[in-house]
Amino acid sequence: MSASLSSLPLSPGRPEDIRPGEQAVALPPGFDAGLYFIGRIRTPFADRAACPKRASPDGPVCTLELDARWADALTGVAAGSRAQVLYWMDRARRDLVLQSPRRDGTTTGAFSVRSPVRPNPIASSIVEVVAVDGLRVSVRSLDCVDGTPLLDLKPDYCGFAHAPGAE
């Protein structure tokens, strides 16, 4: 289930996919770091068009399916808690520095929008943990395509204060 970043193709878009005002750049020839996908995310969303722009707390239950090697890392993850899910938007293009969102046509920098189109298409959502069953963690409030690679799962502590006992 894991794949190294170096085995993934860089994802430039096609020139004809650029909207008025958008700007693409040449991508670097290689990667600076590697990642381990720790699993896959199962959602009811077959493609980007089906994904909500922002997941809602009452959205559908989705499932984080972890690779067996990470089983012990789920110790302490429990239903009723909140977690931060980090995932890799593997179908997003990575070369746009200026984007024109369809909804209003204004042009803005990639770092000022939550679009998956960015140099490193890492997404983050705060979810409610609904259930934990072996290597499957049911959560609510995700907005990604079915099969999206899972990068990490962290407890969510509100605010910037450290939770008691947290490191």
Beta strands, then each sheet from edge to edge (+ up, - down):
strand 1: 23-24
strand 2: 39-42
strand 3: 61-66
strand 4: 82-88
strand 5: 96-99
strand 6: 108-109
strand 7: 122-133
strand 8: 136-140
strand 9: 148-155
sheet 1: 1+ 5- 6+
sheet 2: 2+ 3- 8+ 7- 4+ 9- 2+
end
